[in-house]
Amino acid sequence: MREAEKVQREFVIASTPSLVVAGKYVVSMKGGQRHALDVVDLLISKERAADTALQATSK
C-alpha cells in the first residue's frame, strides 16, 4: 500500500482509475473509458516514436 501512496503523490493522481504512461503522463477516465484508452494509445505511439528516433541518433 505504501508504494501505491508514493505513486499517487508522485503523479498527482486525483481520481481512480487513472493510467500512467511512460512515467510522464496521467490519464483519468473522466472523459469516459474509450476516450481515455484512445489518449493512452496516442501517448504510447508518441513515446515509441521518440524512443525509436533516439535510438537512431545514438547509432
N, CA, C, O and CB atoms as a CASP TS submission, in Angstrom:
PFRMAT TS
TARGET T0000
AUTHOR 0000-0000-0000
METHOD Language model
MODEL 1
PARENT N/A
ATOM      1  N   MET     1       0.815  -1.191   0.000  1.00  0.00           N
ATOM      2  CA  MET     1       0.000   0.000   0.000  1.00  0.00           C
ATOM      3  C   MET     1       0.860   1.257   0.000  1.00  0.00           C
ATOM      4  O   MET     1       0.477   2.262  -0.599  1.00  0.00           O
ATOM      5  CB  MET     1      -0.928  -0.003   1.194  1.00  0.00           C
ATOM      6  N   ARG     2       1.998   1.221   0.651  1.00  0.00           N
ATOM      7  CA  ARG     2       2.873   2.396   0.684  1.00  0.00           C
ATOM      8  C   ARG     2       3.346   2.764  -0.711  1.00  0.00           C
ATOM      9  O   ARG     2       3.439   3.944  -1.048  1.00  0.00           O
ATOM     10  CB  ARG     2       4.077   2.143   1.594  1.00  0.00           C
ATOM     11  N   GLU     3       3.646   1.758  -1.523  1.00  0.00           N
ATOM     12  CA  GLU     3       4.085   2.025  -2.900  1.00  0.00           C
ATOM     13  C   GLU     3       2.991   2.734  -3.684  1.00  0.00           C
ATOM     14  O   GLU     3       3.277   3.668  -4.433  1.00  0.00           O
ATOM     15  CB  GLU     3       4.480   0.714  -3.609  1.00  0.00           C
ATOM     16  N   ALA     4       1.755   2.309  -3.527  1.00  0.00           N
ATOM     17  CA  ALA     4       0.635   2.952  -4.218  1.00  0.00           C
ATOM     18  C   ALA     4       0.480   4.400  -3.769  1.00  0.00           C
ATOM     19  O   ALA     4       0.214   5.279  -4.589  1.00  0.00           O
ATOM     20  CB  ALA     4      -0.669   2.179  -3.967  1.00  0.00           C
ATOM     21  N   GLU     5       0.642   4.651  -2.493  1.00  0.00           N
ATOM     22  CA  GLU     5       0.545   6.026  -1.996  1.00  0.00           C
ATOM     23  C   GLU     5       1.678   6.891  -2.535  1.00  0.00           C
ATOM     24  O   GLU     5       1.473   8.062  -2.853  1.00  0.00           O
ATOM     25  CB  GLU     5       0.559   6.043  -0.465  1.00  0.00           C
ATOM     26  N   LYS     6       2.865   6.317  -2.636  1.00  0.00           N
ATOM     27  CA  LYS     6       4.019   7.038  -3.184  1.00  0.00           C
ATOM     28  C   LYS     6       3.765   7.407  -4.650  1.00  0.00           C
ATOM     29  O   LYS     6       4.011   8.542  -5.060  1.00  0.00           O
ATOM     30  CB  LYS     6       5.309   6.182  -3.059  1.00  0.00           C
ATOM     31  N   VAL     7       3.283   6.468  -5.418  1.00  0.00           N
ATOM     32  CA  VAL     7       2.983   6.725  -6.830  1.00  0.00           C
ATOM     33  C   VAL     7       1.903   7.781  -6.954  1.00  0.00           C
ATOM     34  O   VAL     7       1.990   8.662  -7.810  1.00  0.00           O
ATOM     35  CB  VAL     7       2.546   5.433  -7.544  1.00  0.00           C
ATOM     36  N   GLN     8       0.895   7.704  -6.115  1.00  0.00           N
ATOM     37  CA  GLN     8      -0.187   8.682  -6.159  1.00  0.00           C
ATOM     38  C   GLN     8       0.339  10.090  -5.913  1.00  0.00           C
ATOM     39  O   GLN     8      -0.073  11.033  -6.589  1.00  0.00           O
ATOM     40  CB  GLN     8      -1.263   8.335  -5.130  1.00  0.00           C
ATOM     41  N   ARG     9       1.235  10.237  -4.963  1.00  0.00           N
ATOM     42  CA  ARG     9       1.815  11.562  -4.682  1.00  0.00           C
ATOM     43  C   ARG     9       2.710  12.021  -5.827  1.00  0.00           C
ATOM     44  O   ARG     9       2.655  13.188  -6.215  1.00  0.00           O
ATOM     45  CB  ARG     9       2.620  11.533  -3.365  1.00  0.00           C
ATOM     46  N   GLU    10       3.528  11.137  -6.374  1.00  0.00           N
ATOM     47  CA  GLU    10       4.457  11.500  -7.440  1.00  0.00           C
ATOM     48  C   GLU    10       3.724  11.975  -8.691  1.00  0.00           C
ATOM     49  O   GLU    10       4.152  12.931  -9.336  1.00  0.00           O
ATOM     50  CB  GLU    10       5.352  10.315  -7.782  1.00  0.00           C
ATOM     51  N   PHE    11       2.645  11.325  -9.027  1.00  0.00           N
ATOM     52  CA  PHE    11       1.938  11.626 -10.266  1.00  0.00           C
ATOM     53  C   PHE    11       0.697  12.481 -10.064  1.00  0.00           C
ATOM     54  O   PHE    11      -0.027  12.744 -11.024  1.00  0.00           O
ATOM     55  CB  PHE    11       1.554  10.356 -10.946  1.00  0.00           C
ATOM     56  N   VAL    12       0.440  12.912  -8.865  1.00  0.00           N
ATOM     57  CA  VAL    12      -0.722  13.734  -8.531  1.00  0.00           C
ATOM     58  C   VAL    12      -1.993  13.087  -9.093  1.00  0.00           C
ATOM     59  O   VAL    12      -2.732  13.701  -9.863  1.00  0.00           O
ATOM     60  CB  VAL    12      -0.551  15.179  -9.083  1.00  0.00           C
ATOM     61  N   ILE    13      -2.223  11.861  -8.698  1.00  0.00           N
ATOM     62  CA  ILE    13      -3.408  11.134  -9.137  1.00  0.00           C
ATOM     63  C   ILE    13      -4.583  11.591  -8.286  1.00  0.00           C
ATOM     64  O   ILE    13      -4.633  11.351  -7.080  1.00  0.00           O
ATOM     65  CB  ILE    13      -3.203   9.587  -9.033  1.00  0.00           C
ATOM     66  N   ALA    14      -5.530  12.260  -8.949  1.00  0.00           N
ATOM     67  CA  ALA    14      -6.664  12.829  -8.232  1.00  0.00           C
ATOM     68  C   ALA    14      -7.882  11.920  -8.229  1.00  0.00           C
ATOM     69  O   ALA    14      -8.753  12.050  -7.369  1.00  0.00           O
ATOM     70  CB  ALA    14      -7.031  14.152  -8.832  1.00  0.00           C
ATOM     71  N   SER    15      -7.951  11.002  -9.181  1.00  0.00           N
ATOM     72  CA  SER    15      -9.106  10.121  -9.242  1.00  0.00           C
ATOM     73  C   SER    15      -8.672   8.750  -9.733  1.00  0.00           C
ATOM     74  O   SER    15      -7.617   8.597 -10.349  1.00  0.00           O
ATOM     75  CB  SER    15     -10.201  10.708 -10.158  1.00  0.00           C
ATOM     76  N   THR    16      -9.496   7.769  -9.452  1.00  0.00           N
ATOM     77  CA  THR    16      -9.220   6.427  -9.957  1.00  0.00           C
ATOM     78  C   THR    16     -10.429   5.965 -10.742  1.00  0.00           C
ATOM     79  O   THR    16     -11.545   6.371 -10.418  1.00  0.00           O
ATOM     80  CB  THR    16      -8.889   5.433  -8.800  1.00  0.00           C
ATOM     81  N   PRO    17     -10.266   5.163 -11.727  1.00  0.00           N
ATOM     82  CA  PRO    17      -8.971   4.689 -12.196  1.00  0.00           C
ATOM     83  C   PRO    17      -8.237   5.764 -12.997  1.00  0.00           C
ATOM     84  O   PRO    17      -8.854   6.578 -13.686  1.00  0.00           O
ATOM     85  CB  PRO    17      -9.148   3.436 -13.042  1.00  0.00           C
ATOM     86  N   SER    18      -6.926   5.748 -12.893  1.00  0.00           N
ATOM     87  CA  SER    18      -6.050   6.599 -13.676  1.00  0.00           C
ATOM     88  C   SER    18      -4.938   5.722 -14.232  1.00  0.00           C
ATOM     89  O   SER    18      -4.543   4.738 -13.605  1.00  0.00           O
ATOM     90  CB  SER    18      -5.478   7.780 -12.820  1.00  0.00           C
ATOM     91  N   LEU    19      -4.439   6.073 -15.394  1.00  0.00           N
ATOM     92  CA  LEU    19      -3.357   5.326 -16.029  1.00  0.00           C
ATOM     93  C   LEU    19      -2.150   6.237 -16.167  1.00  0.00           C
ATOM     94  O   LEU    19      -2.287   7.406 -16.529  1.00  0.00           O
ATOM     95  CB  LEU    19      -3.791   4.769 -17.416  1.00  0.00           C
ATOM     96  N   VAL    20      -0.965   5.706 -15.878  1.00  0.00           N
ATOM     97  CA  VAL    20       0.271   6.452 -16.052  1.00  0.00           C
ATOM     98  C   VAL    20       1.002   5.843 -17.240  1.00  0.00           C
ATOM     99  O   VAL    20       1.212   4.632 -17.302  1.00  0.00           O
ATOM    100  CB  VAL    20       1.156   6.425 -14.752  1.00  0.00           C
ATOM    101  N   VAL    21       1.386   6.699 -18.178  1.00  0.00           N
ATOM    102  CA  VAL    21       2.072   6.243 -19.395  1.00  0.00           C
ATOM    103  C   VAL    21       3.503   6.760 -19.376  1.00  0.00           C
ATOM    104  O   VAL    21       3.737   7.963 -19.257  1.00  0.00           O
ATOM    105  CB  VAL    21       1.326   6.728 -20.684  1.00  0.00           C
ATOM    106  N   ALA    22       4.449   5.852 -19.491  1.00  0.00           N
ATOM    107  CA  ALA    22       5.874   6.171 -19.601  1.00  0.00           C
ATOM    108  C   ALA    22       6.385   6.982 -18.418  1.00  0.00           C
ATOM    109  O   ALA    22       7.396   7.674 -18.538  1.00  0.00           O
ATOM    110  CB  ALA    22       6.135   6.928 -20.881  1.00  0.00           C
ATOM    111  N   GLY    23       5.714   6.910 -17.296  1.00  0.00           N
ATOM    112  CA  GLY    23       6.147   7.649 -16.135  1.00  0.00           C
ATOM    113  C   GLY    23       6.039   9.154 -16.288  1.00  0.00           C
ATOM    114  O   GLY    23       6.595   9.900 -15.482  1.00  0.00           O
ATOM    115  N   LYS    24       5.322   9.615 -17.326  1.00  0.00           N
ATOM    116  CA  LYS    24       5.223  11.043 -17.622  1.00  0.00           C
ATOM    117  C   LYS    24       3.805  11.575 -17.616  1.00  0.00           C
ATOM    118  O   LYS    24       3.565  12.703 -17.185  1.00  0.00           O
ATOM    119  CB  LYS    24       5.836  11.322 -18.944  1.00  0.00           C
ATOM    120  N   TYR    25       2.875  10.786 -18.081  1.00  0.00           N
ATOM    121  CA  TYR    25       1.510  11.259 -18.327  1.00  0.00           C
ATOM    122  C   TYR    25       0.522  10.514 -17.443  1.00  0.00           C
ATOM    123  O   TYR    25       0.616   9.297 -17.286  1.00  0.00           O
ATOM    124  CB  TYR    25       1.132  11.086 -19.808  1.00  0.00           C
ATOM    125  N   VAL    26      -0.424  11.245 -16.868  1.00  0.00           N
ATOM    126  CA  VAL    26      -1.504  10.638 -16.094  1.00  0.00           C
ATOM    127  C   VAL    26      -2.798  10.870 -16.859  1.00  0.00           C
ATOM    128  O   VAL    26      -3.157  12.004 -17.174  1.00  0.00           O
ATOM    129  CB  VAL    26      -1.584  11.233 -14.639  1.00  0.00           C
ATOM    130  N   VAL    27      -3.489   9.779 -17.149  1.00  0.00           N
ATOM    131  CA  VAL    27      -4.737   9.846 -17.903  1.00  0.00           C
ATOM    132  C   VAL    27      -5.854   9.335 -17.001  1.00  0.00           C
ATOM    133  O   VAL    27      -5.796   8.212 -16.502  1.00  0.00           O
ATOM    134  CB  VAL    27      -4.653   9.015 -19.234  1.00  0.00           C
ATOM    135  N   SER    28      -6.870  10.169 -16.799  1.00  0.00           N
ATOM    136  CA  SER    28      -8.009   9.754 -15.971  1.00  0.00           C
ATOM    137  C   SER    28      -9.139   9.265 -16.876  1.00  0.00           C
ATOM    138  O   SER    28      -9.076   9.392 -18.099  1.00  0.00           O
ATOM    139  CB  SER    28      -8.499  10.929 -15.064  1.00  0.00           C
ATOM    140  N   MET    29     -10.137   8.722 -16.269  1.00  0.00           N
ATOM    141  CA  MET    29     -11.291   8.201 -17.007  1.00  0.00           C
ATOM    142  C   MET    29     -12.445   9.199 -17.043  1.00  0.00           C
ATOM    143  O   MET    29     -13.567   8.831 -17.391  1.00  0.00           O
ATOM    144  CB  MET    29     -11.763   6.893 -16.386  1.00  0.00           C
ATOM    145  N   LYS    30     -12.184  10.456 -16.687  1.00  0.00           N
ATOM    146  CA  LYS    30     -13.254  11.455 -16.610  1.00  0.00           C
ATOM    147  C   LYS    30     -14.020  11.599 -17.918  1.00  0.00           C
ATOM    148  O   LYS    30     -15.236  11.790 -17.897  1.00  0.00           O
ATOM    149  CB  LYS    30     -12.679  12.796 -16.215  1.00  0.00           C
ATOM    150  N   GLY    31     -13.339  11.512 -19.047  1.00  0.00           N
ATOM    151  CA  GLY    31     -13.997  11.654 -20.340  1.00  0.00           C
ATOM    152  C   GLY    31     -14.588  10.352 -20.860  1.00  0.00           C
ATOM    153  O   GLY    31     -15.111  10.298 -21.973  1.00  0.00           O
ATOM    154  N   GLY    32     -14.501   9.317 -20.055  1.00  0.00           N
ATOM    155  CA  GLY    32     -15.004   8.011 -20.453  1.00  0.00           C
ATOM    156  C   GLY    32     -13.854   7.061 -20.779  1.00  0.00           C
ATOM    157  O   GLY    32     -12.759   7.484 -21.149  1.00  0.00           O
ATOM    158  N   GLN    33     -14.126   5.798 -20.635  1.00  0.00           N
ATOM    159  CA  GLN    33     -13.107   4.775 -20.828  1.00  0.00           C
ATOM    160  C   GLN    33     -12.562   4.770 -22.248  1.00  0.00           C
ATOM    161  O   GLN    33     -11.348   4.703 -22.443  1.00  0.00           O
ATOM    162  CB  GLN    33     -13.669   3.415 -20.492  1.00  0.00           C
ATOM    163  N   ARG    34     -13.440   4.839 -23.240  1.00  0.00           N
ATOM    164  CA  ARG    34     -12.995   4.791 -24.634  1.00  0.00           C
ATOM    165  C   ARG    34     -12.058   5.958 -24.948  1.00  0.00           C
ATOM    166  O   ARG    34     -11.015   5.771 -25.574  1.00  0.00           O
ATOM    167  CB  ARG    34     -14.207   4.812 -25.586  1.00  0.00           C
ATOM    168  N   HIS    35     -12.431   7.145 -24.517  1.00  0.00           N
ATOM    169  CA  HIS    35     -11.597   8.326 -24.757  1.00  0.00           C
ATOM    170  C   HIS    35     -10.238   8.183 -24.058  1.00  0.00           C
ATOM    171  O   HIS    35      -9.199   8.482 -24.645  1.00  0.00           O
ATOM    172  CB  HIS    35     -12.319   9.604 -24.266  1.00  0.00           C
ATOM    173  N   ALA    36     -10.257   7.728 -22.813  1.00  0.00           N
ATOM    174  CA  ALA    36      -9.012   7.559 -22.060  1.00  0.00           C
ATOM    175  C   ALA    36      -8.088   6.564 -22.753  1.00  0.00           C
ATOM    176  O   ALA    36      -6.884   6.800 -22.851  1.00  0.00           O
ATOM    177  CB  ALA    36      -9.310   7.093 -20.626  1.00  0.00           C
ATOM    178  N   LEU    37      -8.635   5.467 -23.229  1.00  0.00           N
ATOM    179  CA  LEU    37      -7.807   4.477 -23.910  1.00  0.00           C
ATOM    180  C   LEU    37      -7.287   4.993 -25.250  1.00  0.00           C
ATOM    181  O   LEU    37      -6.179   4.644 -25.656  1.00  0.00           O
ATOM    182  CB  LEU    37      -8.595   3.195 -24.122  1.00  0.00           C
ATOM    183  N   ASP    38      -8.069   5.815 -25.936  1.00  0.00           N
ATOM    184  CA  ASP    38      -7.580   6.451 -27.164  1.00  0.00           C
ATOM    185  C   ASP    38      -6.405   7.375 -26.861  1.00  0.00           C
ATOM    186  O   ASP    38      -5.420   7.397 -27.600  1.00  0.00           O
ATOM    187  CB  ASP    38      -8.711   7.240 -27.854  1.00  0.00           C
ATOM    188  N   VAL    39      -6.507   8.131 -25.782  1.00  0.00           N
ATOM    189  CA  VAL    39      -5.418   9.024 -25.371  1.00  0.00           C
ATOM    190  C   VAL    39      -4.182   8.210 -25.001  1.00  0.00           C
ATOM    191  O   VAL    39      -3.067   8.564 -25.384  1.00  0.00           O
ATOM    192  CB  VAL    39      -5.854   9.911 -24.179  1.00  0.00           C
ATOM    193  N   VAL    40      -4.374   7.131 -24.265  1.00  0.00           N
ATOM    194  CA  VAL    40      -3.253   6.269 -23.889  1.00  0.00           C
ATOM    195  C   VAL    40      -2.577   5.699 -25.134  1.00  0.00           C
ATOM    196  O   VAL    40      -1.349   5.683 -25.216  1.00  0.00           O
ATOM    197  CB  VAL    40      -3.731   5.126 -22.969  1.00  0.00           C
ATOM    198  N   ASP    41      -3.362   5.233 -26.102  1.00  0.00           N
ATOM    199  CA  ASP    41      -2.788   4.717 -27.350  1.00  0.00           C
ATOM    200  C   ASP    41      -1.953   5.779 -28.050  1.00  0.00           C
ATOM    201  O   ASP    41      -0.863   5.489 -28.542  1.00  0.00           O
ATOM    202  CB  ASP    41      -3.897   4.223 -28.286  1.00  0.00           C
ATOM    203  N   LEU    42      -2.455   7.001 -28.096  1.00  0.00           N
ATOM    204  CA  LEU    42      -1.738   8.107 -28.718  1.00  0.00           C
ATOM    205  C   LEU    42      -0.415   8.379 -27.994  1.00  0.00           C
ATOM    206  O   LEU    42       0.622   8.552 -28.633  1.00  0.00           O
ATOM    207  CB  LEU    42      -2.612   9.372 -28.725  1.00  0.00           C
ATOM    208  N   LEU    43      -0.457   8.414 -26.672  1.00  0.00           N
ATOM    209  CA  LEU    43       0.751   8.676 -25.897  1.00  0.00           C
ATOM    210  C   LEU    43       1.781   7.563 -26.037  1.00  0.00           C
ATOM    211  O   LEU    43       2.980   7.831 -26.110  1.00  0.00           O
ATOM    212  CB  LEU    43       0.400   8.864 -24.440  1.00  0.00           C
ATOM    213  N   ILE    44       1.324   6.328 -26.074  1.00  0.00           N
ATOM    214  CA  ILE    44       2.239   5.202 -26.269  1.00  0.00           C
ATOM    215  C   ILE    44       2.901   5.300 -27.638  1.00  0.00           C
ATOM    216  O   ILE    44       4.106   5.075 -27.756  1.00  0.00           O
ATOM    217  CB  ILE    44       1.490   3.854 -26.126  1.00  0.00           C
ATOM    218  N   SER    45       2.139   5.630 -28.669  1.00  0.00           N
ATOM    219  CA  SER    45       2.706   5.797 -30.004  1.00  0.00           C
ATOM    220  C   SER    45       3.738   6.911 -30.021  1.00  0.00           C
ATOM    221  O   SER    45       4.797   6.777 -30.634  1.00  0.00           O
ATOM    222  CB  SER    45       1.604   6.086 -31.023  1.00  0.00           C
ATOM    223  N   LYS    46       3.428   8.010 -29.346  1.00  0.00           N
ATOM    224  CA  LYS    46       4.344   9.146 -29.263  1.00  0.00           C
ATOM    225  C   LYS    46       5.648   8.736 -28.576  1.00  0.00           C
ATOM    226  O   LYS    46       6.732   9.069 -29.055  1.00  0.00           O
ATOM    227  CB  LYS    46       3.684  10.317 -28.506  1.00  0.00           C
ATOM    228  N   GLU    47       5.548   8.027 -27.475  1.00  0.00           N
ATOM    229  CA  GLU    47       6.735   7.597 -26.742  1.00  0.00           C
ATOM    230  C   GLU    47       7.556   6.590 -27.541  1.00  0.00           C
ATOM    231  O   GLU    47       8.786   6.644 -27.524  1.00  0.00           O
ATOM    232  CB  GLU    47       6.335   6.992 -25.402  1.00  0.00           C
ATOM    233  N   ARG    48       6.901   5.686 -28.231  1.00  0.00           N
ATOM    234  CA  ARG    48       7.625   4.715 -29.062  1.00  0.00           C
ATOM    235  C   ARG    48       8.372   5.408 -30.187  1.00  0.00           C
ATOM    236  O   ARG    48       9.516   5.062 -30.483  1.00  0.00           O
ATOM    237  CB  ARG    48       6.661   3.674 -29.641  1.00  0.00           C
ATOM    238  N   ALA    49       7.732   6.387 -30.815  1.00  0.00           N
ATOM    239  CA  ALA    49       8.372   7.137 -31.896  1.00  0.00           C
ATOM    240  C   ALA    49       9.582   7.904 -31.368  1.00  0.00           C
ATOM    241  O   ALA    49      10.625   7.939 -32.020  1.00  0.00           O
ATOM    242  CB  ALA    49       7.368   8.108 -32.552  1.00  0.00           C
ATOM    243  N   ALA    50       9.453   8.507 -30.215  1.00  0.00           N
ATOM    244  CA  ALA    50      10.565   9.252 -29.617  1.00  0.00           C
ATOM    245  C   ALA    50      11.712   8.308 -29.275  1.00  0.00           C
ATOM    246  O   ALA    50      12.877   8.648 -29.479  1.00  0.00           O
ATOM    247  CB  ALA    50      10.099  10.008 -28.351  1.00  0.00           C
ATOM    248  N   ASP    51      11.389   7.132 -28.760  1.00  0.00           N
ATOM    249  CA  ASP    51      12.407   6.153 -28.418  1.00  0.00           C
ATOM    250  C   ASP    51      13.120   5.668 -29.676  1.00  0.00           C
ATOM    251  O   ASP    51      14.343   5.531 -29.678  1.00  0.00           O
ATOM    252  CB  ASP    51      11.786   4.970 -27.663  1.00  0.00           C
ATOM    253  N   THR    52      12.377   5.411 -30.730  1.00  0.00           N
ATOM    254  CA  THR    52      12.954   4.961 -31.989  1.00  0.00           C
ATOM    255  C   THR    52      13.882   6.034 -32.559  1.00  0.00           C
ATOM    256  O   THR    52      14.974   5.722 -33.035  1.00  0.00           O
ATOM    257  CB  THR    52      11.843   4.614 -33.001  1.00  0.00           C
ATOM    258  N   ALA    53      13.451   7.299 -32.511  1.00  0.00           N
ATOM    259  CA  ALA    53      14.274   8.399 -33.015  1.00  0.00           C
ATOM    260  C   ALA    53      15.545   8.529 -32.178  1.00  0.00           C
ATOM    261  O   ALA    53      16.616   8.780 -32.730  1.00  0.00           O
ATOM    262  CB  ALA    53      13.479   9.727 -33.000  1.00  0.00           C
ATOM    263  N   LEU    54      15.449   8.365 -30.885  1.00  0.00           N
ATOM    264  CA  LEU    54      16.602   8.457 -30.005  1.00  0.00           C
ATOM    265  C   LEU    54      17.591   7.337 -30.300  1.00  0.00           C
ATOM    266  O   LEU    54      18.800   7.566 -30.336  1.00  0.00           O
ATOM    267  CB  LEU    54      16.163   8.409 -28.541  1.00  0.00           C
ATOM    268  N   GLN    55      17.086   6.139 -30.508  1.00  0.00           N
ATOM    269  CA  GLN    55      17.956   5.015 -30.830  1.00  0.00           C
ATOM    270  C   GLN    55      18.645   5.209 -32.169  1.00  0.00           C
ATOM    271  O   GLN    55      19.807   4.833 -32.328  1.00  0.00           O
ATOM    272  CB  GLN    55      17.165   3.722 -30.839  1.00  0.00           C
ATOM    273  N   ALA    56      17.942   5.791 -33.136  1.00  0.00           N
ATOM    274  CA  ALA    56      18.520   6.006 -34.457  1.00  0.00           C
ATOM    275  C   ALA    56      19.636   7.053 -34.406  1.00  0.00           C
ATOM    276  O   ALA    56      20.616   6.939 -35.142  1.00  0.00           O
ATOM    277  CB  ALA    56      17.431   6.438 -35.448  1.00  0.00           C
ATOM    278  N   THR    57      19.505   8.047 -33.568  1.00  0.00           N
ATOM    279  CA  THR    57      20.533   9.090 -33.491  1.00  0.00           C
ATOM    280  C   THR    57      21.723   8.663 -32.657  1.00  0.00           C
ATOM    281  O   THR    57      22.791   9.266 -32.762  1.00  0.00           O
ATOM    282  CB  THR    57      19.947  10.358 -32.918  1.00  0.00           C
ATOM    283  N   SER    58      21.569   7.644 -31.837  1.00  0.00           N
ATOM    284  CA  SER    58      22.686   7.201 -30.992  1.00  0.00           C
ATOM    285  C   SER    58      23.531   6.128 -31.647  1.00  0.00           C
ATOM    286  O   SER    58      24.489   5.647 -31.042  1.00  0.00           O
ATOM    287  CB  SER    58      22.166   6.686 -29.677  1.00  0.00           C
ATOM    288  N   LYS    59      23.205   5.745 -32.853  1.00  0.00           N
ATOM    289  CA  LYS    59      23.992   4.706 -33.558  1.00  0.00           C
ATOM    290  C   LYS    59      25.173   5.300 -34.250  1.00  0.00           C
ATOM    291  O   LYS    59      25.942   4.580 -34.888  1.00  0.00           O
ATOM    292  CB  LYS    59      23.138   3.963 -34.572  1.00  0.00           C
TER
END
